[in-house]
Amino acid sequence: MKVVKFGGSSLADAAQFKKVAEIIHADKDRRYVVPSAPGKRFSDDIKVTDMLYVCYEKALRHENIDADFQKICDRYQGIIDELGLDLSLEQEFFYIKNSFMVRAGRDYAASRGEYLNGIILAKYLGFEFIDAADVIFFKENGSFDGPRSEQALQERLAKTSYAVIPGFYGSMPNDTIKTFSRGGSDFTGSVVASAVHASLYENWTDVSGFLIADPRIVKNPQTITTITYRELRELAYMGATVLHEDAIFPVSSAGIPINIKNTNRPEDPGTMIVKTSDEISPFYITGIAGKKGFSVIHVEKDRMNSEVGFGRRLLGVLERHNIPFEHLPSGIDTMSVVVSTHLIEGIRSQLIDQIQAETGSDIVQIDDGVALLAVVGRGMRKMIGTAARICAALAHARINLWMIDQGSSELNVIVGVNEMDFEKATQVIYEVFVDSVEQ
């Protein structure tokens, strides 16, 4: 039994719907389908979810939404007409538009993209349509209710051999609609896969798997053939965006592998995401990912290393301001805390004063413009000199290294560089680990 999720680009128009249907019907084990809302058909196009947001915001401002809403209707009607379906969504359109006028909520508005696409796809496939609001649930505090959702899915799907369940949304205890964060259809697919104990969760998108590096930075990067859940978690957190990072948890606990596949090239093997793997990449690293927007709180105090509780007092200041930290590089008389820059805007002076008061530090300063870059790979444990190669590559490219941090599991090495050097740093690290092997 397989659960398959298709992203917005895979269901952007009727031509893509036909590709999706061919893929699903090619394997009778592909029984449960989780669709996203229609994505972009071309580079300057607008995603349906964004169209819904714009339309709803206008409704909140009591502006006329007729023209904007009609564009959304036309988008879906165009798919229906090109597929030759005997299907009318007029009642759905009428109800949704009126719900916008009475302020049904932004989550409701955004969720209708998946909802309508699910109805069309179910009709085209000949599958049963199951509204996600009937099987995906949230708690009063807005957090996902896993146990209740799993029970509802198991009970409903036990009676249904083939079904389409829209991604991205579910329902609150008061029956209002609640959405996951962007990319939440990945999470819905993962929850469905876990509930039915699927043998495989296929996540279909517009790329043939995970790439070792960002193709906007590195030209034609290699595809990752196999990656573990832990490696994926590291890369997703640091900016890799092929799969929503929260989607890992439901399937990883159940030991269900994920296969990232390309709707436009279904013959490509894609990337397998597994719990464990003895397969080692010829490059020893699995992937490189990173992001900008960090600041370093730098603290100096003589004999800091012998002062019991120094780190706790320092981090306690951040805790009171609800600021998590990314990394904590330290020396004998120095300690640095890496945090997201946007979290300290407007309170910099307060933080400096409070840290000095709490710790009695000689120097407290904040440096901005830091980018973090993660080099991830289970193969690095067996490779001597990984950190040395990274440092040498950066030094050769005349890139200043702000910090380096290696996890205790030896699964990743994090380096901090100036934001202006981020792209160049990514390129040179890729070259030293991947290009050198290919040559």
C-alpha positions in Angstrom: 0.0 0.0 0.0 1.4 3.4 -1.0 0.3 6.9 -0.1 1.1 9.5 -2.7 1.2 13.3 -2.4 1.3 15.6 -5.3 2.6 19.2 -5.0 1.1 22.3 -6.6 3.3 22.3 -9.7 2.2 18.7 -10.3 -1.5 19.8 -10.3 -1.2 23.2 -11.8 -3.3 22.6 -14.9 -5.2 19.8 -16.9 -2.0 18.6 -18.6 -0.4 18.0 -15.2 -3.6 16.3 -13.9 -3.3 13.8 -16.8 0.4 13.0 -15.9 -0.7 12.5 -12.3 -3.5 10.1 -13.3 -1.1 8.1 -15.4 1.3 7.8 -12.5 -1.4 6.7 -10.0 -3.1 4.2 -12.4 0.3 2.7 -13.3 0.5 1.1 -9.8 -2.6 -0.3 -8.1 -0.8 0.0 -4.7 -1.1 3.8 -5.0 -4.4 3.9 -3.1 -4.5 7.1 -1.1 -3.7 10.5 -2.8 -3.0 13.8 -1.1 -3.2 16.8 -3.5 -2.0 20.4 -3.0 -3.8 23.4 -4.5 -2.9 24.3 -8.1 0.6 25.9 -8.3 2.2 28.1 -10.9 1.8 27.1 -14.6 4.6 29.4 -15.7 7.2 31.6 -13.9 5.0 34.8 -13.7 1.8 32.9 -12.7 0.1 33.1 -9.3 -0.6 30.1 -7.1 -4.2 29.6 -6.3 -3.5 29.7 -2.6 -2.1 33.2 -3.0 -5.1 34.2 -5.1 -7.4 33.0 -2.3 -5.4 35.0 0.3 -5.7 38.2 -1.8 -9.4 37.7 -2.4 -10.1 37.1 1.3 -8.1 40.2 2.4 -10.2 42.3 0.0 -13.3 40.8 1.5 -12.1 41.8 5.0 -11.7 45.4 3.7 -15.3 45.3 2.3 -14.0 45.7 -1.2 -15.6 44.1 -4.2 -14.2 40.6 -4.8 -16.2 39.6 -7.9 -13.4 39.9 -10.4 -10.8 38.3 -8.1 -13.0 35.4 -7.2 -14.0 34.8 -10.8 -10.4 34.3 -11.7 -10.2 31.5 -9.1 -13.3 29.9 -10.4 -12.0 30.2 -14.0 -8.8 28.5 -13.0 -10.7 25.4 -11.7 -13.3 25.5 -14.5 -10.5 25.5 -17.1 -9.1 22.3 -15.6 -12.6 20.6 -15.5 -13.3 21.6 -19.1 -10.0 20.4 -20.4 -10.3 17.1 -18.6 -13.8 16.7 -20.0 -15.3 16.0 -16.6 -19.1 15.9 -15.9 -18.6 18.0 -12.8 -20.0 21.3 -11.5 -18.5 23.3 -8.7 -21.0 26.1 -8.9 -22.5 25.4 -5.5 -19.0 25.1 -3.9 -18.0 28.4 -5.5 -21.2 30.1 -4.2 -20.7 28.8 -0.7 -17.0 29.7 -0.5 -17.6 33.3 -1.8 -20.3 33.9 0.8 -18.1 32.4 3.5 -15.5 35.0 2.6 -18.1 37.8 3.0 -19.0 36.6 6.5 -15.3 36.3 7.5 -14.9 32.6 7.8 -11.2 33.0 8.5 -7.9 33.1 6.6 -7.3 29.4 7.2 -10.6 28.6 5.7 -9.9 30.8 2.7 -6.4 29.3 2.1 -7.7 25.7 2.5 -10.2 25.9 -0.3 -7.4 25.5 -2.9 -6.7 22.0 -1.8 -10.4 21.2 -1.1 -11.5 22.1 -4.7 -8.5 20.4 -6.3 -9.2 17.3 -4.3 -12.8 17.2 -5.6 -11.6 17.5 -9.2 -8.8 14.9 -8.8 -11.1 12.4 -7.1 -13.6 12.7 -9.9 -10.9 12.3 -12.6 -9.4 9.3 -10.9 -12.7 7.6 -10.0 -11.7 7.6 -6.3 -13.7 8.6 -3.3 -13.3 12.2 -2.0 -12.7 12.5 1.8 -12.7 16.0 3.2 -9.6 16.5 5.3 -11.8 18.3 7.9 -13.5 15.0 8.7 -10.2 13.1 9.4 -7.5 15.6 10.3 -7.9 17.3 13.7 -6.3 20.0 15.8 -6.5 20.6 19.5 -8.0 23.7 21.2 -4.5 25.3 21.4 -4.1 24.9 17.6 -1.6 22.0 17.8 -2.1 18.9 15.7 -4.1 16.1 17.3 -2.2 13.1 16.2 -4.1 10.3 18.1 -7.5 11.5 17.1 -6.5 12.0 13.5 -4.9 8.6 13.2 -8.0 6.9 14.6 -10.3 8.8 12.3 -8.2 8.0 9.3 -7.9 4.3 10.2 -11.6 4.0 10.6 -12.5 5.8 7.5 -9.9 4.3 5.2 -10.6 0.8 6.4 -13.8 1.1 4.4 -12.3 2.9 1.4 -10.0 1.1 -1.0 -9.0 4.3 -3.0 -9.4 7.9 -1.9 -8.3 11.5 -2.3 -7.7 13.4 0.9 -6.8 17.1 0.4 -3.6 18.3 2.1 -2.8 21.3 4.2 -5.8 21.6 6.5 -8.0 20.0 9.1 -10.6 21.1 11.6 -10.6 22.6 15.1 -12.8 21.2 18.0 -15.4 24.0 17.1 -15.5 22.7 13.5 -13.7 25.7 12.0 -10.9 25.1 9.5 -7.3 25.2 10.6 -4.3 24.9 8.2 -0.7 23.7 8.7 2.1 26.0 7.8 3.1 26.4 4.1 4.1 23.0 2.7 1.6 21.4 5.1 0.3 19.0 2.4 3.6 17.1 2.9 2.6 16.6 6.6 -0.9 15.5 5.7 0.5 12.8 3.4 2.9 11.7 6.1 0.0 11.4 8.6 -2.1 9.4 6.2 0.9 7.1 5.4 1.5 6.5 9.1 -2.2 5.8 9.8 -2.6 3.1 7.2 0.9 1.6 7.8 1.9 2.3 4.2 4.9 0.5 2.7 6.0 3.7 1.0 5.1 7.4 1.0 5.7 8.9 -2.4 6.1 12.7 -2.5 5.8 13.9 -6.1 7.1 17.3 -7.0 8.8 19.1 -9.9 12.4 17.9 -9.2 13.9 14.4 -9.3 14.7 14.2 -5.7 16.9 16.1 -3.2 19.9 17.9 -4.6 23.2 18.0 -2.8 23.2 21.8 -3.0 20.9 24.6 -3.9 20.7 24.7 -7.8 20.4 28.5 -7.6 23.9 28.6 -6.1 25.6 25.5 -7.6 25.1 24.7 -11.2 23.6 21.3 -11.9 24.3 19.8 -8.5 24.2 16.0 -8.1 21.0 14.3 -6.8 21.0 12.5 -3.4 20.1 8.9 -4.0 19.6 7.9 -0.3 19.2 10.1 2.8 18.3 9.2 6.4 15.5 11.0 8.3 18.1 12.6 10.6 20.1 14.0 7.7 17.0 15.3 6.1 16.0 17.0 9.3 19.3 18.7 9.4 19.2 19.9 5.8 15.5 20.9 6.0 16.1 23.0 9.1 19.0 24.8 7.3 16.9 25.7 4.3 16.5 22.7 2.0 12.8 23.0 0.9 11.9 20.0 -1.2 10.0 18.5 1.8 8.3 20.2 4.7 10.6 19.3 7.7 7.7 18.4 10.0 6.6 15.7 7.5 9.4 13.5 8.7 8.1 12.7 12.1 4.9 10.7 11.5 6.6 8.4 9.0 10.0 8.2 10.8 8.3 6.9 14.0 6.6 4.2 11.9 9.7 3.4 9.9 8.0 4.2 6.5 10.4 5.3 3.8 9.7 8.4 1.7 10.4 8.6 -2.1 10.8 12.1 -3.5 9.8 11.8 -7.2 9.4 14.0 -10.3 5.9 14.2 -11.8 7.4 15.3 -15.1 10.1 12.5 -15.1 8.4 9.5 -13.3 11.1 7.2 -14.6 13.8 8.9 -12.5 14.5 7.0 -9.2 14.4 10.2 -7.1 15.6 10.2 -3.6 14.8 7.6 -0.9 14.5 8.9 2.6 15.0 6.0 5.1 15.4 5.5 8.8 18.9 4.0 8.5 21.2 3.2 5.6 24.6 1.5 5.2 24.9 3.0 1.8 27.7 5.7 1.7 27.8 8.4 -0.9 30.9 8.4 -3.0 31.2 12.1 -1.9 31.0 11.1 1.8 28.7 14.1 2.3 25.0 13.8 1.8 24.1 17.5 1.3 24.9 21.2 1.9 22.3 23.7 3.0 22.3 27.0 4.8 20.6 30.3 5.4 21.3 33.9 6.2 19.9 36.2 8.9 21.9 35.4 12.1 23.6 37.5 14.7 26.3 36.5 17.2 26.1 37.7 20.8 29.8 37.8 21.8 30.7 37.7 25.5 34.1 38.0 27.1 35.1 37.6 30.8 38.3 36.6 32.4 38.3 33.1 34.0 34.8 32.5 32.7 35.6 28.8 32.4 36.0 28.4 36.2 32.8 30.2 37.0 30.0 27.8 37.8 26.6 28.7 36.3 27.9 31.4 33.9 26.3 29.8 30.8 23.0 29.2 32.6 22.8 32.9 33.6 23.7 34.0 30.0 21.1 31.8 28.4 18.6 32.7 31.1 18.5 36.2 29.7 17.6 34.9 26.3 15.0 32.6 27.8 13.2 35.5 29.5 12.9 37.1 26.1 11.7 33.8 24.5 14.8 33.7 22.2 16.1 30.2 21.3 19.8 29.9 20.3 21.2 28.1 17.3 24.8 27.4 18.4 27.0 28.1 21.4 30.7 28.2 20.4 33.0 29.0 23.4 36.6 29.4 24.5 38.3 29.7 27.9 37.3 33.3 28.5 34.8 33.8 25.7 31.3 32.5 24.8 29.3 33.3 21.7 25.6 32.7 21.2 24.2 32.5 17.6 20.6 33.7 17.3 18.2 34.7 14.5 18.6 38.4 13.9 14.8 39.1 13.6 14.3 37.8 17.2 16.5 40.5 18.8 15.4 43.5 16.8 14.3 46.3 19.1 15.8 44.7 22.3 19.5 44.7 21.5 20.4 47.3 24.2 18.2 45.5 26.7 20.0 42.2 26.0 23.4 43.7 26.3 22.6 45.5 29.6 20.9 42.4 31.1 23.7 40.0 30.1 26.3 42.3 31.6 24.2 42.6 34.8 23.6 38.9 35.1 27.1 37.7 34.2 29.4 40.6 35.1 31.1 40.2 31.7 33.8 42.5 30.6 32.6 42.8 27.0 29.2 42.1 25.4 28.6 42.9 21.8 26.3 41.8 19.0 27.6 41.2 15.4 25.1 40.9 12.5 25.3 39.6 9.0 26.1 36.0 9.7 25.1 33.0 7.5 25.2 29.4 8.7 26.1 26.6 6.4 25.6 22.9 7.2 27.6 20.1 5.7 25.6 16.9 6.4 26.5 13.3 5.9 26.5 10.0 7.7 29.6 9.1 5.7 31.7 11.8 7.4 32.2 9.5 10.4 34.4 7.3 8.2 36.3 10.1 6.6 39.4 11.6 8.1 39.8 15.4 7.9 36.3 16.5 7.0 36.5 19.7 9.0 40.0 20.4 7.8 38.9 20.1 4.1 36.0 22.5 4.8 38.3 25.0 6.5 41.0 24.7 3.8 38.4 25.3 1.0 37.1 28.4 2.7 40.7 29.7 3.4 41.7 29.1 -0.2 38.7 31.2 -1.3 39.7 33.9 1.2 36.5 33.5 3.1 36.7 34.4 6.8 35.3 31.7 9.1 33.3 33.1 12.0 32.7 29.7 13.7 32.8 26.0 13.2 30.7 23.5 15.2 30.6 19.7 14.8 27.7 17.8 16.3 28.5 15.0 18.7 27.0 12.4 16.3 29.5 13.5 13.6 26.6 13.8 11.3 27.1 17.5 10.4 29.5 20.3 10.5 28.2 23.9 10.8 30.2 26.8 9.7 29.4 30.5 10.1 30.5 33.0 7.5 29.7 36.5 6.4 26.4 36.7 4.6 28.2 38.3 1.6 30.3 35.1 1.3 27.4 32.6 1.7 27.0 31.7 -2.0 30.7 31.5 -2.6 31.2 29.3 0.5 28.5 26.9 -0.7 30.2 26.7 -4.1 33.7 26.0 -2.8 32.6 23.3 -0.3 30.6 21.6 -3.1 33.7 21.7 -5.3 36.0 20.2 -2.7 33.7 17.3 -1.9 31.8 16.6 -5.1 33.5 18.1 -8.1 36.9 16.7 -7.0 35.4 13.2 -6.9 33.7 13.5 -10.3 36.9 14.6 -11.9 
